[in-house]
Amino acid sequence: MFTYFHRTIVFQFFLGNVAYQEALAVTEAAVVNIMSSASGLFTLFLAAGFPSSDQDKFTLTKFLIVVFS
């Protein structure tokens, strides 16, 4: 049985895939891949800019992990 948490994750995964496919339909694949791979950096910078807890601060370790992923 799916719990509320699982349904939320599946729905977000589905929306992400739909958005990716729509972007591919409108834009070149190279541009979409660069934007998709840079999403980790966007998330890191937004979390550092709008922290919800003390653990959301920007650190070199987090930056390096995102860059190497």
C-alpha positions as a Markdown table, in Angstrom:
| # | Residue | x | y | z |
|---|---|---|---|---|
| 1 | Met | 0.0 | 0.0 | 0.0 |
| 2 | Phe | 1.2 | 3.5 | -0.8 |
| 3 | Thr | 1.3 | 5.9 | 2.0 |
| 4 | Tyr | 0.8 | 9.6 | 1.6 |
| 5 | Phe | 4.5 | 10.1 | 1.5 |
| 6 | His | 4.9 | 7.6 | -1.4 |
| 7 | Arg | 2.1 | 9.1 | -3.4 |
| 8 | Thr | 3.7 | 12.6 | -3.0 |
| 9 | Ile | 7.1 | 11.3 | -4.2 |
| 10 | Val | 5.5 | 9.4 | -7.1 |
| 11 | Phe | 3.5 | 12.5 | -8.1 |
| 12 | Gln | 6.6 | 14.8 | -8.0 |
| 13 | Phe | 8.6 | 12.2 | -10.0 |
| 14 | Phe | 5.8 | 12.1 | -12.6 |
| 15 | Leu | 5.7 | 15.9 | -12.8 |
| 16 | Gly | 9.5 | 16.1 | -13.2 |
| 17 | Asn | 9.4 | 13.6 | -16.1 |
| 18 | Val | 6.6 | 15.4 | -17.8 |
| 19 | Ala | 8.4 | 18.7 | -17.5 |
| 20 | Tyr | 11.6 | 17.2 | -18.9 |
| 21 | Gln | 9.8 | 15.7 | -21.9 |
| 22 | Glu | 8.0 | 19.0 | -22.6 |
| 23 | Ala | 11.3 | 20.8 | -22.5 |
| 24 | Leu | 12.8 | 18.3 | -24.9 |
| 25 | Ala | 9.8 | 18.9 | -27.3 |
| 26 | Val | 10.4 | 22.7 | -27.3 |
| 27 | Thr | 14.2 | 23.1 | -26.9 |
| 28 | Glu | 17.4 | 21.4 | -28.0 |
| 29 | Ala | 18.5 | 18.4 | -26.0 |
| 30 | Ala | 21.8 | 19.9 | -25.1 |
| 31 | Val | 20.1 | 22.9 | -23.4 |
| 32 | Val | 17.7 | 20.7 | -21.5 |
| 33 | Asn | 20.5 | 18.5 | -20.3 |
| 34 | Ile | 22.5 | 21.4 | -19.0 |
| 35 | Met | 19.6 | 22.9 | -17.2 |
| 36 | Ser | 18.6 | 19.5 | -15.8 |
| 37 | Ser | 22.2 | 18.9 | -14.5 |
| 38 | Ala | 22.4 | 22.4 | -13.0 |
| 39 | Ser | 19.2 | 21.9 | -10.9 |
| 40 | Gly | 21.3 | 20.7 | -8.0 |
| 41 | Leu | 23.1 | 24.0 | -7.9 |
| 42 | Phe | 19.9 | 25.9 | -8.1 |
| 43 | Thr | 18.5 | 24.0 | -5.2 |
| 44 | Leu | 21.7 | 24.5 | -3.2 |
| 45 | Phe | 21.7 | 28.3 | -3.8 |
| 46 | Leu | 18.0 | 28.6 | -3.0 |
| 47 | Ala | 18.3 | 26.7 | 0.2 |
| 48 | Ala | 21.2 | 28.9 | 1.2 |
| 49 | Gly | 19.3 | 32.1 | 0.3 |
| 50 | Phe | 16.1 | 31.1 | 2.0 |
| 51 | Pro | 17.1 | 28.8 | 4.9 |
| 52 | Ser | 14.4 | 27.0 | 6.8 |
| 53 | Ser | 16.8 | 25.7 | 9.4 |
| 54 | Asp | 20.4 | 26.1 | 10.6 |
| 55 | Gln | 21.5 | 23.1 | 8.4 |
| 56 | Asp | 20.5 | 24.9 | 5.2 |
| 57 | Lys | 23.6 | 27.1 | 5.3 |
| 58 | Phe | 26.0 | 27.1 | 2.4 |
| 59 | Thr | 29.2 | 25.1 | 3.0 |
| 60 | Leu | 32.1 | 24.2 | 0.8 |
| 61 | Thr | 31.4 | 20.5 | 1.4 |
| 62 | Lys | 27.8 | 20.8 | 0.1 |
| 63 | Phe | 29.0 | 22.7 | -2.9 |
| 64 | Leu | 31.6 | 20.1 | -3.8 |
| 65 | Ile | 29.1 | 17.3 | -3.4 |
| 66 | Val | 26.7 | 19.0 | -5.8 |
| 67 | Val | 29.4 | 19.8 | -8.3 |
| 68 | Phe | 30.8 | 16.2 | -8.4 |
| 69 | Ser | 27.3 | 14.7 | -8.6 |
